[in-house]
Amino acid sequence: MPLRKFVESANFAIEGILHAAKTERHLRYHLYSAVLILLLSLILGVSRLEFVAIAISAIVVLSVEMLNTAIELIVDILFKDYDKKAKIIKDISAGAVLTAAIGSAVIGYTIFLPYLKNAFEHGLIIAHHSGEDIAVISLVVVLILVIITKSFFGRGTPLRGGLPSGHAAVAFSVWVAITFFTRSFMPSSLIFILAVLISQSRVSVGAHRPWEVVLGAFIGAAVTFFIFQLFLYH
């Protein structure tokens, strides 16, 4: 697939995510929950296998919620007036979301309960992690925050325009991660220059205003710095 078509396809897919996040408050709640669960997993220091189970559960809930939104839109198009079958379709679709949410809650309860009991009995000790794990989690959190912010302001397309700049957010998130990884001035400086050039290019091509790029850079850098500072081994 040519790169241009791939980018267009990705843009359409992310546009769907943003539309669902903008129009469906339940999806926004699920996104908020995903961020909190990711951070809680880091704080409590769940095992890698447990984290995979939590991540899969969150992905399933978000995916089913978006499918539910798509089904509701299709039903509204096909049935202009009230129809009992249309109601049944929507109820079943909503039931799928509820089932996924309950299942994820049970998985989360099973995994988190021993850690929470230990924290309650012996005090909360924030777990520390490798830079690789933190870099991935930071990038995911940054992307979720970009989606939530773009859906709130509702301007531009996911990969072009809108507030904030996702390109700048990702670029500066990578810069902070590389800085923590290397602890070296030269690699950090080179990645910083690259991040600035990527951000500046978004303004040059007319995709963003300068302040949209600055906000994206701030979100990416600040969130990644905070997560690294809190969870990285020292």
C-alpha positions in Angstrom: 0.0 0.0 0.0 1.5 3.4 -1.0 2.4 5.6 2.0 -0.1 8.3 1.0 -3.0 5.8 0.9 -1.8 4.4 4.2 -1.8 7.8 5.8 -5.2 8.6 4.4 -6.6 5.3 5.8 -5.0 6.0 9.1 -6.5 9.4 9.1 -10.0 8.0 8.4 -9.6 5.5 11.2 -8.5 8.0 13.7 -11.2 10.4 12.6 -13.7 7.6 13.5 -12.1 7.4 17.0 -12.3 11.1 17.4 -15.9 11.3 16.3 -16.9 8.5 18.7 -15.0 10.3 21.5 -16.7 13.6 20.7 -20.2 12.2 20.4 -20.2 9.4 23.0 -19.5 10.4 26.6 -19.2 6.7 27.6 -16.2 6.3 25.3 -14.6 9.4 26.9 -15.2 7.8 30.3 -13.5 4.6 29.0 -10.5 6.7 27.8 -10.2 8.4 31.1 -10.4 5.1 32.8 -7.7 3.6 30.5 -5.3 6.4 31.5 -6.0 5.9 35.2 -5.7 2.1 34.9 -2.4 2.4 33.1 -1.0 4.7 35.7 -2.4 2.6 38.6 -0.6 -0.4 37.0 2.7 1.4 37.1 2.2 2.6 40.6 1.3 -0.8 42.0 3.9 -2.6 39.9 1.7 -5.4 38.4 3.5 -8.2 36.6 4.0 -8.0 32.8 1.5 -10.8 32.2 -1.1 -9.1 34.4 -0.5 -5.8 32.6 -1.1 -7.5 29.3 -4.4 -8.8 30.6 -5.4 -5.3 31.8 -4.4 -3.7 28.4 -6.3 -6.3 26.4 -9.4 -5.7 28.6 -9.2 -2.0 28.0 -8.7 -2.4 24.3 -11.8 -4.8 24.1 -14.0 -2.3 26.0 -12.9 0.6 23.8 -13.4 -1.4 20.6 -16.8 -2.7 21.6 -17.9 0.8 22.6 -16.9 2.1 19.1 -18.7 -0.8 17.4 -21.8 0.0 19.4 -21.6 3.6 18.3 -21.3 2.5 14.6 -24.3 0.1 15.0 -26.4 2.8 16.5 -25.7 5.1 13.6 -26.5 2.4 11.1 -29.8 1.7 12.9 -30.7 5.4 12.9 -30.1 5.5 9.1 -32.1 2.4 8.3 -35.0 3.1 10.7 -36.3 6.6 10.4 -39.2 6.0 12.8 -39.5 4.0 16.0 -39.2 0.2 15.3 -39.2 -2.5 17.9 -36.5 -4.4 16.0 -34.3 -1.3 15.9 -34.7 -1.1 19.7 -33.7 -4.7 20.1 -30.6 -4.2 17.9 -29.5 -1.2 20.0 -30.2 -3.1 23.2 -28.1 -6.1 22.2 -25.3 -3.8 21.0 -25.4 -1.9 24.4 -25.5 -5.3 26.1 -22.2 -6.3 24.4 -20.6 -3.2 25.8 -21.9 -3.9 29.3 -20.7 -7.5 29.1 -17.2 -6.4 28.1 -17.2 -3.7 30.8 -18.2 -6.2 33.5 -15.7 -8.7 32.3 -12.9 -6.1 32.4 -14.0 -5.0 35.9 -13.8 -8.6 37.1 -10.3 -9.0 35.6 -9.2 -5.7 37.1 -10.6 -6.6 40.5 -8.8 -10.0 40.4 -5.5 -8.4 39.5 -5.5 -5.2 41.6 -7.0 -6.6 44.8 -3.9 -8.2 46.2 -1.8 -5.2 45.4 -4.4 -2.8 46.9 -4.6 -4.9 50.1 -0.8 -4.9 50.4 -0.7 -1.2 49.9 -3.4 -0.7 52.6 -1.7 -3.0 55.1 1.9 -1.9 54.5 1.6 1.5 52.9 1.8 2.5 49.3 5.2 2.2 47.7 5.4 3.5 44.2 6.9 0.8 42.0 9.7 1.6 39.6 10.2 0.3 36.1 12.6 0.1 33.2 12.8 3.0 30.8 11.5 0.9 27.9 8.2 0.2 29.7 7.8 3.8 30.8 8.4 5.1 27.3 5.7 2.9 25.9 3.2 3.8 28.6 4.0 7.5 28.3 3.5 7.5 24.5 0.1 5.7 25.0 -1.0 8.2 27.6 0.1 11.2 25.4 -1.9 9.8 22.5 -5.0 9.3 24.6 -4.8 12.8 25.9 -4.3 14.1 22.4 -7.5 12.2 21.3 -9.5 13.5 24.2 -8.3 17.1 23.7 -9.0 17.0 19.9 -12.4 15.5 20.5 -13.2 18.3 23.0 -12.3 21.1 20.6 -13.5 19.3 17.5 -11.4 21.1 15.0 -9.2 19.7 12.2 -8.6 16.1 11.3 -6.5 13.7 13.4 -3.4 13.9 11.3 -3.9 17.4 10.0 -4.9 20.4 12.1 -6.8 20.6 15.3 -5.8 21.3 18.9 -3.3 20.2 19.9 -0.7 19.0 17.4 -0.4 15.2 17.7 2.9 15.3 15.7 4.4 17.7 18.2 3.1 15.8 21.2 4.7 12.5 20.0 7.9 14.2 18.9 8.5 15.9 22.2 7.4 12.7 24.1 10.1 10.8 22.3 12.7 13.6 23.0 12.1 13.4 26.8 12.2 9.6 26.7 15.5 9.6 24.8 16.9 12.2 27.3 16.1 9.9 30.2 17.4 6.9 28.3 20.8 8.3 27.3 21.4 10.9 30.0 23.7 12.4 27.3 23.6 16.0 26.0 24.4 15.3 22.4 21.7 12.6 21.6 19.1 14.7 23.6 20.1 17.8 21.6 19.8 16.1 18.3 16.4 14.6 19.1 15.2 18.0 20.4 16.3 19.7 17.1 14.4 17.0 15.2 11.3 17.5 17.4 11.4 21.2 16.8 11.8 20.7 13.0 8.8 18.3 13.0 6.7 20.8 14.9 7.8 23.7 12.8 6.9 21.7 9.6 3.3 21.4 10.9 3.1 25.2 10.9 4.9 25.6 7.6 2.5 23.4 5.7 -0.5 25.2 7.3 -1.7 22.2 9.3 -1.4 24.0 12.6 -1.2 27.4 14.2 2.0 28.0 16.3 0.2 27.8 19.6 -1.4 24.5 18.7 2.0 23.1 18.1 3.3 24.6 21.3 0.5 23.0 23.3 1.1 19.7 21.7 4.8 19.9 22.5 4.0 20.8 26.1 1.6 17.9 26.6 4.1 15.4 25.1 7.1 16.7 27.1 5.3 17.4 30.4 3.4 14.1 30.6 6.4 12.0 29.6 8.7 13.9 32.0 6.2 13.4 34.9 5.8 9.7 34.3 9.6 9.1 33.9 10.3 11.1 37.0 7.8 9.2 39.0 8.4 5.7 37.9 12.0 5.3 36.6 14.6 3.5 38.5 17.1 6.0 40.0 
